[in-house]
Amino acid sequence: MTTDIKEKAKSILTGSEGFSQVSDGIYILPAQGNALAVIGDDGVLLLDSGPGGSVTNKMIASLRTVTDLPVRYICYSHGHLGYNDGVAEWLEHNESRGEARPVLVAHSNCVRRYRRYRETLGLQRTLGRMQFPGMNIRFALAEPDLVFEQRITVPLQGRQVELIWVPSETDDTIALWMPEEKLLYAGAAFPGTTIANIGTPLRTQRFTIRWAESCELMASLNAETFVQEFGPVITDPAEITERLTVTASTLRWFRNEVVRRMNLGMNEHEILADMTYPETIDKLEYMKARYGAPEYIVRDLYREENGWWDRNPTSL
C-alpha cells in the first residue's frame, strides 16, 4: 500500500510528454511536469529546472543531445517546491563547462513566497510529507536574479520570448508566449490533466476568478501550439481556445452558483449538499477531479467571503 501511495504521488507530478520536440529548436524536458527548453542563436532558455537529483541530471543529458549552446536563462513557471529545486545542478553544469552563470527569472511574488517558505520551513516540511508521502522534497530555494510584474521580453537572440504573469494556482505563476511561433506554455495556470486545483485542503487560497481571468488572457493570444503543465501538447488552435475558455467559464459558473447560495443564507455544508455540477467536469479529460475537485472549489469560494466560524455558537 505504501508503495502504491508513493507511486501515485509521483505520477501526479509527472508530465505526459517525456523528452520530445515541440517545434524547431523547442523541446519538452521531463521534469516535475513538462519543462521547456527554447534554443536561440546564443544559448538556451529553460522554463523550470526540475526537482534536482537524477531527474534534473536526465534533463541536462537530454538537452545535450540536441544542442551544445550554454543555458542563459532559467525561468520559474511558479514558486512551488520541486519545480526549480534543480537550479544548483544547472549552475554546476554551466560552471563545469566554463560558461557564465544563467540568469534566474521569476515573477516578483516568487521572492515573497520563498521568504514565507523559509519562515515556515517546519510547517512546509510537515505539509510536504502529508501531501506527497515518501517523496524527498529538497527545499532548495534559489533566489531569482531578475523579477518582473506583468510582462517581460527575454533577450534570447533569434527568438522572441515573452513571459506573462498569469496568477492562478499561485500568485507568481507565469506563462511563456512566443508570438512568432504562436506557442504558449501555460505552466501551473493550466495543468491539462485535472480541474483547476483551487481549494486544496492543505494550502493557501487560490482565487477562482483570478484564475479564470488568466485563462481568458491566455485564450486572447490565439495560440496554435499549447504546452500544458502535465497534459499533452495541443496543436489544434480551436481546441486550445476551447480548453481555456471552457475552463474560464466553468470557474465563473462556480463563483456565480456559490455566491447565489450564500446570498440565500446557506452555510458551507448546505451549499455543498445543494450543488449539481456541469457534465463537462466528468467528460473532459482536463476537467476531471484527479488532483483538484469541484467540492474544493466550492469550499474555497465560500472561504473567500466568510470567516472560519461554522455558524455553530458552541464553536466560538
N, C-alpha and C positions, 0 to 999 in steps of 0.2 A: 504493500500500500504506500509506504514512504517513497519508494522508487517511483511509483505512478504519480504521486504528487509532485515530486521533483521534476519529472519529465514533462508534466503538464505545465508547470510554471515556466520551464524553458521554452516549450513550444509556443506559448502565448507571445513570447517576445522574439520569435524568430520570423524573419521576413520570408516571403514565399518565393522570391526570385533567385536566391543564391547569387553567385558571381555571374553577371550577364551584361551584355552590351545593350544599351538603350538606343543609342544612335552613334553617329561618327564621333569618337572621342569622348563619349559619355557612358559611364559604366555604373552598375549597381555592385556594391561590395557588401557581402553578408556580414552584418554587424548585429546590434540589438535592433532588429528591424532592418529595413533596406537603407543602407548608407549610399551616398552618391559620390562619384569621382568625375570631375569635369576637367578634361585636359585642354589647356590653352597652348599658345605658342611658347610661353616662357616657363610653364610649370603647371601644377595641378591644384585644383581647389577641391577640398573634401567637405562634404556635409556629413558630419559625425565621424568620430574616431573609433567607435566601438567600445566594448566593455573592458578592454585590456586583455592581457594574457594571451592564450592561444588563439582566441577569436581575432583580436587585433593583429597578431602576427600573421595570421592567414590572410587578413585584408591586405597587409603590406605585400605579402608574397604574390597575391593575385594582381595587385596593381602593377607590380614589377614585371609581370608577363606581357603587359601591353604598353608600358612607357618607362623610360628611364629619366624623365624630367623630374625636377625636385618638387616636393609638396610645398606650395607657397602660402596656402590658406587652409585653416581648419575652422569650419563654421559650425556652430552648435544649433541643431534643429530646435532644441529646448534644453532646459536645465535639469531634467530628471536624471537621477543617478543611473549609471550604466551606459548611457548613450555616448558619453565622452570621458569615461574613465580610462580610455586608452590613449589619451593625449601623450603621456610620457613615452610610450613605445614609438610613436611617430616622431617625437622630438629626438629620441635616441637614434632613430633610423636616419634622420637628416644629418645629425652630428657625425654619425659613423661614415657618412658619405662626404663629409667636408662641406655640407651645404648650410645655408643660413636657416635660422630657426623660423618655422612658419608662423604667420600672424594668426592669432586665435580671435575669431569674430563671433559675437553673440549680441542678443538684444540686451539693452541696459538693465532690464528686470532680472536677468540671469545673475548679475552681481549681487543684487539684494537677496535672491534665492540662495545663493551659495553662503552668504552671510548668515541667513536663517538656518541653513543646514548645519553650519558649524556650531551655532549657538545651541541647537537642539540635537546634537550628534547622538546622544544616548537614545533619545526618542526615535530618531531616524533608523538607528540600528534595530531597535525593537520592532518598528513597523515593517522594516525590510524582511526580518525573519518571519513575521506573521504572514506577509503577503507572498513572499517567494521562499518557502522553506527549503533549506538545503543549498540555496544559491549563495555564492560568495560575492557580496557587494563590497566594492573596494573603497568607496567614499574618497576617490581621488579627484579632488576639485581643482582643476587648473583654471585660474582666473583668466578671463578674456583680455586681450590686448586692445581690441577695438570694439566699441559698442555703438549702437545706434538706436533711434527711437521709432521711426515709421518706415523708412525705406533707405536703402543704400546700394550703390553700384560698386561691385568689387572689381578693381583694376587688374583683371586677368587678361593678358594680351591675346588678341584674336578671338575673344569671347565677350559677349555682353551678358553679364550675370548680375541680376538684381536680387537682393534679399528684402523680403517684405514682412512686416510684423503682422501676424495672424493669431492673436490671443485666442486660446481655445482650451485644450487640455491644461495648458499652463499659460501664465501671463507673459511668458518670454518665448513663446513658440514663433518660429519664423518659417516662411516658405521661400523656396528658390524659384525664380522665374527667369527663363531665357527667351526673350521676345523674338529673336531671330529664328530659333528652333521651335518656338511656341511650346516649350517644355515647362511643366510645372511640377515641382516636388513639394508636397504639402506637409510632410513631416507629421508631427503629432496633431495637426489640425484635421487630418483625415486618415484614420487607421486603415480603412479598407476591408476589415475583417469583422468588425463589430460596431454596434451602435455607439455613438459618442459616449465616452467614459465620464459622464457627469454624475456627481453624487456618490463618488466612491466612498465606501464606509469608513476607510481609514485615513483619508487625506483631506486637504483643504478644499474649499468650494471651487467649482468650475462653472462659470456663469453661462447659462443656456443661451440667452440672446446674444451675448458677446461671441459665442461660438458660431451661432447662425450667421451673424454679420460677417465673420471671417470667411465662411463658406460662400457667401454671396459675393464678397470681394474677389475670391479666387475664381468663381464662376464668370465674373465680368472680364477676366483675362482672355477667355475663349481659347484655352489651351488645346493643343492637338495631341500631346503626349502627357500622360498623368502618372507620376510615380507616387504611389501611396506608401504610407509608413510601413505597413506589413503586407498588404494585398498585392495582387499582380499589377503590372504596368498596363494602363488602359490607353489605347491609341485611336479610339473612335471619338471624335470631338463631341458628337451628340450624347454619347454615354457619359463622357466626362462632365458635361454641363448638367446632365440629369442627376448624376450622383451627388454633385454639390448642391444643386437646387432642391432636390428631394430631401436631403439631409437638413438643409436650412429651413425648409417649410415644415418639416416634421418637428424640429426643435421649437419653432414658433408655435406650432399646434400644441405642444406640451405646455408652453407658457400660458397660452390662452385658456386651455382647459383647467389647469391648476388654479389660475387666478379666478376664473369663473366660480369654481367651487369654494375657494377661500372667501369670496365675496358673499356666498350663500351662508357662511358661518361654519363650514365644515372644518374639522381639525385634520391633522395629517393622516390618521388612521382611517377616518371616514372618506377622505379623498382617495386614498389607495384602494379602498374597497369599492369605490364607485367608478373607478376609471375603466374604460374599454379602449384598447389600443388599436391603432391602424393595422390593417392586414399586412402592409408593406414591411412591418418590423419582423414578421415571421418569414416573409417571402424573399426579401432582398438579402443577398449574402453580406453586404456591407452594413446592414441594419440589424442583424441578428444579435441576440443577447448572449454574447460569448465572453465578454470582459466587462463592458458596460451593460446596463439593464434599464428597461423602462421605469421600473419602480424606483431605481436610484435617482433618475432624473426628476421624478415627482418629488422625492424627498428633498433634493437639493433646491428645487424651486420653492418649496414650502419654507425651507430654511432661509432663503433669501429675504423673505418678508416676515418672518417670525423669529422669536427668541427660542431658547431651549425649553421653556415651560410647556408641558404636555396638557395643560388646562385642568389638571387634577390638583385641587387645593392642597392635598397631602404631600405633593412633591415640592412645595415651596419651603 
